[in-house]
Amino acid sequence: MTNFDLPTLLRAHRSIRAFKPADVPPAMLDSLLQAAILGSSSSGNLNTYAVIETRDVGRKTELFRLHGEQEMILQAPVMLTFCAEARRTRDWLARHEARDNFNNFHGFLVAAFDAMILAQSMALACEAQGLGICYLGTTLNAAPKIAHFLELPPGTLPVTSLVLGWPDESPEPRDRLPLAAYLHRERYQRAGPAEIDDLYAQRDQRGLQRYQSLSADARQRWAEHGITSLAQFYTSELKYSPVAMQGISRELLALLEQHDFMNNG
């Protein structure tokens, strides 16, 4: 095996939102996904995930609508929806007269984590071949409608999506907090107020500059909502409204019930 510089690949990551019209050959995509599956850890080696590939323009247009009309969905030749999937495993259990399982909240979490691990492996495999990718956090926001559109059976739910294709942009890297914000040695150590200010100082400055360098309309919306900091923006109606997220949370809990993931005894 030849040496592969994974740290360099990781540091080169960008979320790509503009794509060239060139196709990604199906054989290439299949090879990358097979490699991602082989390279992804899975709880119990049950591989409780499913991947829905969407290339058809009409169906991609409907997913574009469900995901809040993000233009990159229409530009990218391929969209992959990664699902937590206990259905196949439960059908296998039934075939061998084993006890039913994984139809509970723990089963959903394990399947969702498996799917996310696979999604990240696929993202790295694509980027190693020069493809661009972008995750869609809106998958959870519209999970009930996406599940219906993709005809997902009980025991199967969408958890994340990737659009992928040949990049038509080269954006600047996004800020990350210093390592000290994430790494705790031996036990968790909560940062105090001064340390929080220090950890977020660069993020606050650069993030504020980036958002306020947008259009005059964007700056006007900030003013209308009384936003004076990046933190305020992140919990405003323009970004992650607590009220909206509570509503999405209720919908997700109901969806878990409907899709047979809440048999908790």
C-alpha positions as CSV (number, residue, x, y, z in Angstrom):
1,M,0.0,0.0,0.0
2,T,1.4,3.4,-0.9
3,N,1.5,6.2,1.6
4,F,-1.5,8.4,1.6
5,D,-1.4,11.9,3.1
6,L,-4.8,11.9,4.9
7,P,-4.0,14.9,7.1
8,T,-3.4,17.1,4.0
9,L,-6.7,15.9,2.5
10,L,-8.5,16.7,5.8
11,R,-7.0,20.2,5.9
12,A,-8.1,20.8,2.3
13,H,-11.8,20.2,3.0
14,R,-14.2,22.7,1.8
15,S,-18.0,22.6,1.5
16,I,-18.7,23.0,-2.2
17,R,-21.9,24.7,-3.3
18,A,-21.2,25.3,-7.0
19,F,-20.7,22.4,-9.4
20,K,-19.7,22.0,-13.0
21,P,-22.3,20.2,-15.2
22,A,-19.9,17.2,-15.9
23,D,-21.4,13.9,-14.7
24,V,-19.9,11.5,-12.1
25,P,-19.8,8.1,-13.8
26,P,-22.0,5.5,-12.0
27,A,-19.1,3.0,-11.9
28,M,-16.9,5.6,-10.2
29,L,-19.5,6.4,-7.6
30,D,-20.2,2.7,-7.0
31,S,-16.4,2.1,-6.5
32,L,-16.1,5.0,-4.1
33,L,-19.1,3.9,-2.0
34,Q,-17.9,0.3,-1.9
35,A,-14.6,1.6,-0.6
36,A,-16.3,3.8,1.9
37,I,-18.4,0.9,3.2
38,L,-15.3,-1.3,3.6
39,G,-13.5,1.5,5.4
40,S,-16.3,2.4,7.8
41,S,-16.6,0.9,11.3
42,S,-20.1,-0.3,12.2
43,S,-21.6,-1.4,15.5
44,G,-21.6,-5.2,15.5
45,N,-20.8,-5.2,11.8
46,L,-24.6,-5.0,11.2
47,N,-24.1,-2.0,8.8
48,T,-27.5,-0.6,9.7
49,Y,-27.6,2.0,6.9
50,A,-29.1,2.5,3.4
51,V,-28.0,5.0,0.8
52,I,-30.5,6.5,-1.7
53,E,-28.8,7.8,-4.9
54,T,-30.7,10.4,-6.8
55,R,-29.7,11.5,-10.3
56,D,-33.0,11.9,-12.0
57,V,-33.6,15.7,-12.6
58,G,-37.3,15.5,-11.7
59,R,-36.7,13.7,-8.5
60,K,-33.7,16.0,-7.6
61,T,-36.0,18.9,-8.2
62,E,-38.4,17.6,-5.6
63,L,-35.6,17.1,-3.1
64,F,-34.5,20.6,-3.9
65,R,-37.9,21.8,-2.8
66,L,-37.9,19.7,0.4
67,H,-34.4,20.9,1.3
68,G,-35.4,24.6,1.2
69,E,-34.5,25.2,-2.4
70,Q,-30.7,25.1,-2.2
71,E,-29.3,25.7,-5.7
72,M,-26.4,23.3,-5.2
73,I,-28.9,20.4,-5.3
74,L,-29.9,21.2,-8.8
75,Q,-26.3,21.8,-9.9
76,A,-24.7,18.7,-8.5
77,P,-25.1,15.6,-10.7
78,V,-25.6,13.3,-7.7
79,M,-27.3,13.5,-4.4
80,L,-27.0,10.8,-1.7
81,T,-29.4,10.4,1.2
82,F,-27.9,8.4,4.1
83,C,-30.5,6.5,6.2
84,A,-30.5,4.8,9.5
85,E,-31.9,1.4,8.5
86,A,-32.9,-1.4,10.8
87,R,-35.4,-2.8,8.3
88,R,-33.1,-5.1,6.4
89,T,-31.5,-6.3,9.6
90,R,-34.9,-7.0,11.2
91,D,-36.0,-8.9,8.1
92,W,-32.9,-11.0,8.4
93,L,-33.6,-11.7,12.0
94,A,-37.1,-12.8,11.2
95,R,-35.9,-15.1,8.4
96,H,-33.9,-17.0,11.0
97,E,-36.5,-17.0,13.8
98,A,-34.4,-14.7,16.0
99,R,-35.9,-12.2,18.4
100,D,-36.9,-8.9,16.9
101,N,-34.7,-6.0,17.9
102,F,-33.3,-2.7,16.9
103,N,-36.8,-1.3,16.7
104,N,-36.1,1.0,19.7
105,F,-34.5,4.3,20.3
106,H,-31.1,2.7,21.0
107,G,-31.4,0.9,17.7
108,F,-32.1,4.2,15.9
109,L,-29.1,5.9,17.5
110,V,-26.8,3.0,16.5
111,A,-28.1,3.0,12.9
112,A,-27.9,6.8,12.7
113,F,-24.3,6.8,13.9
114,D,-23.4,4.0,11.4
115,A,-25.0,6.1,8.6
116,M,-23.1,9.2,9.6
117,I,-19.8,7.3,9.8
118,L,-20.4,6.0,6.3
119,A,-21.3,9.4,5.0
120,Q,-18.1,10.9,6.3
121,S,-16.1,8.0,4.8
122,M,-17.8,8.7,1.4
123,A,-17.1,12.4,1.7
124,L,-13.4,11.7,2.1
125,A,-13.4,9.1,-0.7
126,C,-15.0,11.7,-3.0
127,E,-12.6,14.5,-2.0
128,A,-9.6,12.2,-2.5
129,Q,-10.7,11.8,-6.2
130,G,-11.1,15.6,-6.7
131,L,-14.9,15.6,-6.2
132,G,-16.6,18.3,-4.1
133,I,-19.2,17.5,-1.5
134,C,-21.6,19.4,0.8
135,Y,-23.6,18.0,3.6
136,L,-27.3,19.0,3.9
137,G,-28.3,19.7,7.5
138,T,-31.8,20.2,6.2
139,T,-32.3,16.4,6.0
140,L,-33.4,16.3,9.6
141,N,-35.6,19.5,9.2
142,A,-37.6,17.8,6.4
143,A,-37.2,14.2,7.5
144,P,-40.9,13.3,7.5
145,K,-41.4,14.6,3.9
146,I,-38.1,13.1,2.7
147,A,-39.0,9.7,4.2
148,H,-42.3,9.8,2.4
149,F,-40.8,10.9,-0.9
150,L,-38.1,8.2,-0.9
151,E,-40.7,5.6,0.2
152,L,-38.8,4.6,3.3
153,P,-40.4,1.7,5.1
154,P,-40.8,1.4,8.9
155,G,-37.3,1.0,10.4
156,T,-35.7,3.3,8.0
157,L,-35.2,7.1,8.3
158,P,-33.0,9.8,6.7
159,V,-30.3,11.3,8.8
160,T,-28.0,13.2,6.4
161,S,-27.5,13.9,2.7
162,L,-24.5,14.8,0.5
163,V,-24.5,16.5,-2.9
164,L,-21.4,15.7,-4.9
165,G,-19.8,16.6,-8.2
166,W,-16.9,18.4,-9.8
167,P,-16.3,21.7,-8.0
168,D,-16.9,25.0,-9.8
169,E,-15.6,27.1,-6.9
170,S,-12.7,27.2,-4.4
171,P,-14.0,28.8,-1.2
172,E,-11.9,29.9,1.7
173,P,-11.6,27.5,4.6
174,R,-14.1,28.0,7.4
175,D,-13.0,28.8,10.9
176,R,-12.6,26.2,13.6
177,L,-12.1,26.9,17.3
178,P,-8.6,26.2,18.8
179,L,-7.9,22.6,19.7
180,A,-8.3,23.6,23.4
181,A,-12.0,24.1,22.9
182,Y,-12.5,20.4,22.0
183,L,-9.8,18.4,23.8
184,H,-10.3,17.5,27.4
185,R,-7.5,15.5,29.1
186,E,-8.8,12.7,31.4
187,R,-12.0,14.5,32.3
188,Y,-14.3,17.2,31.0
189,Q,-13.3,20.7,32.0
190,R,-15.9,23.4,31.5
191,A,-14.5,26.7,30.2
192,G,-15.1,29.8,32.3
193,P,-16.4,33.1,30.9
194,A,-12.9,34.6,30.1
195,E,-11.8,31.4,28.4
196,I,-15.0,31.2,26.4
197,D,-14.3,34.8,25.2
198,D,-10.8,33.8,24.3
199,L,-11.8,30.6,22.5
200,Y,-14.4,32.3,20.4
201,A,-12.6,35.6,19.8
202,Q,-11.4,34.8,16.3
203,R,-14.6,33.0,15.3
204,D,-16.7,36.0,16.5
205,Q,-14.6,38.5,14.6
206,R,-14.3,36.6,11.3
207,G,-17.9,35.2,11.4
208,L,-19.3,38.7,11.9
209,Q,-17.2,40.1,9.1
210,R,-18.2,37.2,6.8
211,Y,-21.9,37.6,7.4
212,Q,-21.9,41.4,7.3
213,S,-20.0,41.4,4.0
214,L,-23.1,39.8,2.4
215,S,-25.7,41.8,0.5
216,A,-27.3,45.0,1.8
217,D,-30.5,43.0,2.2
218,A,-28.8,40.5,4.6
219,R,-27.4,43.4,6.7
220,Q,-30.9,44.9,6.8
221,R,-32.4,41.6,8.0
222,W,-29.7,41.6,10.8
223,A,-30.8,45.1,11.8
224,E,-34.5,44.2,11.7
225,H,-33.9,41.3,14.1
226,G,-31.7,43.4,16.4
227,I,-28.7,41.2,15.8
228,T,-25.3,42.6,17.0
229,S,-23.2,39.5,17.4
230,L,-22.6,36.1,15.7
231,A,-24.0,34.3,18.7
232,Q,-27.3,36.2,18.4
233,F,-27.4,35.4,14.7
234,Y,-27.1,31.7,15.4
235,T,-30.2,31.6,17.6
236,S,-32.2,34.1,15.6
237,E,-35.1,33.5,13.3
238,L,-32.6,33.8,10.4
239,K,-30.6,30.8,11.4
240,Y,-31.4,28.2,14.2
241,S,-34.5,29.5,15.9
242,P,-35.1,27.7,19.2
243,V,-38.8,27.7,18.5
244,A,-38.3,26.2,15.0
245,M,-35.9,23.6,16.4
246,Q,-38.3,22.6,19.1
247,G,-41.0,22.0,16.4
248,I,-38.6,20.0,14.3
249,S,-37.7,17.9,17.4
250,R,-41.4,17.1,18.1
251,E,-41.8,16.1,14.5
252,L,-38.7,13.8,14.7
253,L,-40.0,12.1,17.8
254,A,-43.3,11.5,16.2
255,L,-41.5,10.2,13.1
256,L,-39.5,7.7,15.2
257,E,-42.8,6.4,16.6
258,Q,-44.4,6.1,13.2
259,H,-41.3,4.4,11.7
260,D,-41.1,1.7,14.4
261,F,-38.1,3.0,16.3
262,M,-39.7,3.6,19.7
263,N,-40.6,0.2,21.0
264,N,-38.8,0.8,24.3
265,G,-40.8,-1.5,26.5
